[in-house]
């Protein structure tokens, strides 16, 4: 497992070379910049910290800005830096949530805002433990694929909080850069801390369907979607990209991928859960 070392707060200094990649917010603002530096990579999460990821070993050094809280550093590390660092070692990590249904993992992937976390919370608050809110780690074991548990917390927007979570559910410290609340696993939101075999992956639609609908996906369709939702630290390293595609090609050989769409109404989530349980045979 990676080791995070936090140094003394520092000012954001200029980096000699240009970033080889950037993550942008919906309004066009630069959120994260990716740089190559001696010995590895530097991830500049704007307004938060610089994270240095070493190619050799599993050390990550964080140089936060002076005004940044420990909670903000931890949040950024868990949700951005760690999944990217894992991808550098060849681990398959996706922007997706997952829940434990009768001892099997069912995953939900989709564009931001399509309800991955809401679905996971909906299952968890009705007795089906969640495995991850995001940063879905898939490991191959022989001929099978397993989902590894992630951080025991779920981040939700305010409308999902009000619809799904009991007001007394413990939550983490609020963060200045997001209006999402991170709810901690426990009695109200059970968490599965053991790996589970992967049963199905559902790619979420845009909510325009008038009813719950499932459509099987071909291997090529699933490959395109998995590429879109992959965490990748170095998108220009040909050897890493080739190895990643090789892993994905084997993964999509399983006929477990479906498009899932349903009306985006909280009162319809009970029907959605029932449909998923029936469709997955769990």
C-alpha positions in Angstrom: 0.0 0.0 0.0 1.1 3.5 -0.7 2.6 5.7 2.1 1.6 9.3 2.3 4.1 11.8 3.8 2.9 15.3 4.4 5.6 18.0 4.6 5.4 21.5 5.9 3.0 23.9 4.1 4.6 25.6 1.1 3.7 28.2 -1.5 2.7 27.1 -5.0 5.9 27.5 -7.0 6.5 27.5 -10.8 7.3 24.2 -12.5 9.8 24.4 -15.3 8.1 22.1 -17.8 4.6 22.3 -19.1 1.9 19.8 -17.8 1.3 16.8 -20.0 -2.3 16.6 -18.9 -5.0 18.6 -17.1 -8.3 17.9 -15.5 -10.9 20.6 -16.0 -14.0 21.5 -14.0 -17.3 21.9 -15.8 -16.8 25.7 -16.0 -13.4 25.3 -17.6 -11.2 25.9 -14.6 -8.1 23.8 -14.2 -8.5 21.5 -11.3 -5.5 19.2 -11.5 -2.3 19.4 -13.6 0.0 16.5 -14.3 3.8 17.0 -14.6 6.7 14.7 -15.2 9.6 15.3 -12.7 12.8 13.6 -11.8 12.0 10.2 -10.4 8.3 10.3 -11.1 5.3 12.6 -11.3 3.9 15.7 -9.7 0.2 16.2 -9.4 -0.7 19.8 -8.7 -4.3 20.0 -7.3 -4.9 23.7 -7.6 -5.6 25.4 -4.3 -4.9 22.3 -2.3 -1.4 20.7 -2.6 1.3 19.3 -4.8 1.6 15.5 -4.6 4.8 13.9 -5.7 4.4 10.2 -6.9 7.6 8.2 -7.1 8.0 5.7 -10.0 10.2 3.5 -7.8 8.4 2.3 -4.6 5.1 3.4 -3.2 5.9 6.7 -1.6 3.7 9.8 -2.1 4.8 13.2 -0.7 2.3 15.9 -0.2 3.3 19.6 -0.1 0.1 21.4 1.0 -0.7 25.1 0.7 -0.6 26.9 4.1 -4.4 27.4 4.4 -5.3 23.8 3.6 -6.8 21.5 6.3 -5.8 17.9 7.0 -9.3 16.9 6.0 -8.9 18.5 2.6 -5.5 16.8 2.0 -7.0 13.4 3.0 -10.0 13.8 0.8 -7.9 14.7 -2.2 -5.5 11.9 -1.6 -8.2 9.3 -1.3 -10.3 10.4 -4.3 -7.7 11.6 -6.8 -4.1 10.8 -6.0 -4.3 7.2 -4.7 -6.4 5.9 -7.6 -4.0 7.5 -10.1 -0.9 6.1 -8.2 -2.5 2.6 -8.2 -3.0 2.9 -12.0 0.8 3.5 -12.3 1.4 0.1 -10.9 -0.9 -1.6 -13.4 -4.0 -1.8 -11.1 -7.4 -1.4 -12.8 -9.2 1.6 -11.2 -12.4 3.1 -12.5 -14.6 6.1 -11.7 -17.5 3.8 -10.4 -19.3 2.8 -7.3 -20.1 -0.8 -6.2 -22.3 -2.6 -3.7 -22.3 -6.1 -2.2 -25.4 -8.0 -3.3 -25.6 -11.5 -1.7 -21.9 -11.9 -1.7 -21.3 -10.5 -5.2 -20.1 -7.1 -6.4 -22.4 -5.0 -8.7 -20.8 -1.8 -10.0 -22.2 1.4 -11.4 -20.3 3.6 -13.8 -21.2 6.8 -15.6 -20.5 10.5 -16.2 -20.4 12.8 -13.3 -23.8 13.5 -11.8 -25.5 10.4 -13.2 -26.1 8.9 -9.8 -23.3 6.4 -9.0 -23.0 7.4 -5.4 -26.7 7.9 -5.0 -27.3 4.3 -6.2 -24.6 2.9 -3.9 -26.1 4.9 -0.9 -29.6 3.8 -1.8 -28.6 0.1 -1.6 -26.5 0.6 1.5 -29.2 2.4 3.5 -31.6 -0.5 2.7 -29.2 -3.2 3.9 -26.9 -3.9 1.1 -23.3 -2.8 2.1 -21.3 -0.7 -0.3 -17.8 -1.5 -1.4 -16.8 1.8 -2.8 -18.2 5.2 -3.6 -15.6 5.9 -6.3 -12.2 4.5 -7.3 -13.4 1.0 -8.1 -10.5 -1.4 -7.9 -10.8 -4.6 -9.9 -8.3 -7.4 -9.4 -8.0 -10.6 -11.5 -7.8 -13.9 -9.5 -7.3 -16.7 -11.9 -10.2 -16.6 -14.3 -12.3 -14.4 -12.1 -12.4 -10.7 -11.3 -12.9 -9.3 -7.8 -13.8 -5.9 -6.5 -11.6 -4.6 -3.6 -13.2 -2.5 -0.9 -12.2 1.2 -0.8 -12.5 4.0 1.7 -15.6 3.4 4.1 -17.4 6.6 3.2 -19.9 7.9 0.6 -20.0 11.5 -0.7 -23.5 12.8 -1.5 -25.0 16.1 -2.8 -27.6 17.7 -0.6 -30.7 16.4 -2.4 -29.4 12.8 -2.1 -28.5 13.4 1.6 -32.1 14.5 2.4 -33.7 11.6 0.5 -31.5 8.8 1.7 -29.5 9.5 4.8 -30.7 9.7 8.4 -29.9 13.2 9.9 -27.9 11.6 12.7 -25.5 9.7 10.4 -21.9 10.5 11.2 -20.1 12.6 8.6 -16.6 13.9 8.0 -15.5 17.5 8.4 -17.0 19.8 5.7 -14.6 20.8 2.9 -14.3 24.3 1.4 -14.0 23.2 -2.3 -17.1 20.9 -2.5 -20.7 21.1 -1.3 -20.8 17.3 -1.1 -20.9 15.7 2.4 -18.8 12.6 3.1 -20.9 10.2 5.3 -19.0 7.6 7.3 -19.9 3.9 7.1 -21.5 2.4 10.1 -24.9 1.3 11.4 -26.9 3.5 9.0 -24.6 3.0 6.0 -23.1 -0.5 6.1 -19.8 -1.1 4.4 -18.4 -4.4 3.0 -14.7 -4.6 4.0 -14.0 -7.8 2.1 -13.4 -8.3 -1.7 -16.3 -9.6 -3.7 -16.5 -11.4 -7.1 -17.6 -9.0 -9.9 -21.1 -9.9 -11.1 -22.3 -7.1 -13.3 -21.2 -3.6 -14.4 -24.0 -1.1 -15.2 -23.2 2.1 -17.2 -25.8 4.7 -16.2 -27.8 6.6 -18.8 -28.9 10.2 -18.7 -32.2 9.6 -17.0 -34.4 10.2 -20.0 -35.9 6.7 -20.0 -39.5 6.7 -18.7 -38.9 3.3 -16.9 -36.1 1.1 -15.7 -34.4 -0.3 -18.7 -31.4 -2.6 -19.3 -29.5 -3.2 -22.6 -26.6 -5.7 -23.0 -23.4 -4.2 -24.3 -20.9 -5.7 -26.8 -17.3 -6.2 -25.8 -16.3 -3.3 -28.0 -18.9 -1.0 -26.4 -17.8 -2.0 -22.9 -14.2 -1.4 -23.8 -14.9 2.1 -24.9 -16.8 2.9 -21.7 -14.1 1.3 -19.5 -11.5 3.4 -21.2 -13.5 6.6 -20.6 -13.9 5.8 -16.9 -10.4 4.6 -16.2 -8.0 6.3 -13.7 -4.7 6.7 -15.6 -1.7 8.6 -14.2 0.3 8.7 -17.4 -1.8 8.8 -20.6 1.2 9.2 -22.8 3.4 6.2 -21.6 3.0 3.7 -24.5 4.0 0.7 -22.4 1.6 1.5 -19.6 -1.3 2.2 -22.1 -0.6 -1.0 -23.9 -0.7 -3.0 -20.7 -3.9 -1.2 -19.6 -5.6 -2.1 -22.9 -4.5 -5.7 -22.6 -6.1 -5.9 -19.2 -9.3 -4.3 -20.4 -9.5 -6.6 -23.4 -9.4 -9.6 -21.1 -11.9 -7.9 -18.7 -14.5 -7.2 -21.4 -14.4 -10.9 -22.4 -16.9 -11.4 -19.6 -20.5 -10.8 -20.7 -21.4 -8.7 -17.7 -21.9 -5.2 -19.1 -25.2 -3.4 -19.5 -26.6 0.0 -20.1 -29.0 1.0 -17.3 -31.3 4.0 -17.4 -34.2 5.0 -15.2 -36.2 8.1 -14.3 -34.1 10.3 -11.9 -36.6 10.5 -9.1 -35.8 9.5 -5.5 -39.2 8.0 -5.1 -38.4 5.6 -8.0 -35.2 4.2 -6.4 -37.0 1.3 -4.7 -38.2 0.1 -8.1 -34.7 0.6 -9.5 -33.1 -1.5 -6.7 -35.7 -4.3 -7.2 -35.1 -4.3 -11.0 -31.3 -4.5 -10.5 -31.6 -7.3 -8.0 -33.9 -9.2 -10.4 -31.7 -8.5 -13.4 -28.5 -9.6 -11.7 -30.1 -12.7 -10.3 -29.2 -11.8 -6.7 
